Amino acid sequence: MNGKHIEELTRQAEAFIRQCYAELDKSEAETDHRILAVHEEINQSGSYTHTTEELAHGARMAWRHNSRCIGRLFWQSIELIDERQAETEEQVAEALLRHLEKANNGGRIRSLITVFRSGEDPNQRIRIWNHQLIRYAGYPGDEEHGRAGDPASDEFTKMCQQLGWQGTGGDYDVLPLVISIGNGHPYVFPIPDHFIQEVPLTHPEIERFAELQLRWYSVPIIADMQLEIGGILYTAAPFNGWYMETEIGSRNLGDTGRYNTLPAIADVMGLDRSSNTTLWKDRALLELNRAVLYSFKQAGVSIVDHHTAADQFVRFQQQENEQGRQVSGRWSWLIPPMSPSSTPIWHDRTLKEYDFSPRFLYQQSPVATCPFH
């Protein structure tokens, strides 16, 4: 461990402890005592270990700093599941299933983050290969069989098949969990059905909508990002909030590069698709998003519409300003993918992206370098 690394880690650790402890209303004496202990630990071992309280608040701060998230008004509500003691791939998989069950919460979605041990030692580094814990498989198809499933999952699905997993070839096959430690072989863990909560989509007025047999899973749990807190990187730290309806309707189901359902919805609605000037795409998109909202509410599953989410983001900005904190935001991600100009975020050109810490960071997907791929 070189001196520059020690110096930089010490600086990052101290900055985090001071900010964290100030936000937790801890005394100056307690803060200084903790910083001294961290300095000693880094000097002795080249790293340091967060307390559970530091880890929990650091995760909340990372959500607060997430420039691409519109739902940050509730950053203080995310709950920590501390799984740093997990040693094996099987233990990691069991912890992920616990996260799934607790997050679903019978439909009343709970914001959670499960944090596994830090990734300083490459030989012990835990990686979750899934983009989200629940995600549908993708099958490109061939001359004999048409395409099925989610095109965004084609590459990952192929790798899972090479590792021994087989789906049905349908549109909604839930992919297995794939977990590795260090440079070890990735292990595949199919998700038992009772951990998977899905919502079939119907429409409050269009009776034929149900004929399309569309559905989506209840909670988006991002699994492939790493969490950085005070210079420590956690390479496996899956987290979730709840869905905004346009994430499912406009993007997952509506995008031409995803499920591309708008033509079929337009046909069910009896719309004229002969010209763009009929605005059939817009009309189909609106009713698809209405169906998502209606179906989730009928099923008792938490969801938010994009207008409410945008208003909540403005409240978040106001609260942060009152606390004297800047808000990091990427405008192109925060505007919703439907009717963005009718939300207050569209008109806010003051948004800037800052490099705040703690934070969630992208990391290279192990799928791209997998020898089994």
Buried (B, 14 or more C-beta within 10 A) or exposed (E): EEEEEBEEBBEBBBBBBBBBBEBEEBEEEEBEEBBEEBBEBBEEEEBBEBEEEBBBBBBBBBBBBBBEBBBBBBBBEBBBBBBBEBEEBEBBBBBBBBBBEEBBBEBEBBBBBBBBBBBBEEEEBBBBBBBBBBBBBBBBEEEEEEEBBBBBBBBBBBBBEEBEBEBEEEBBBBBBBBBBBEEEEBBBBBBEEEBBBBBEBBBBEBEEBBEBEBBBBBBBBBBBBBBBBBBBBBBBBBBBBBBBBBBBBBBBBBBEEBBEBBBBBBBBBEBEEEEEEEEBBEBBBBBBBBBBBBBBBEBEBBBBBBBEBBBBBBEBBEBBEEEEBEBBBBBEBBBBBBBBEEBEBBEBEEBEEEEBBBBBEEEEBBBEEBEEB
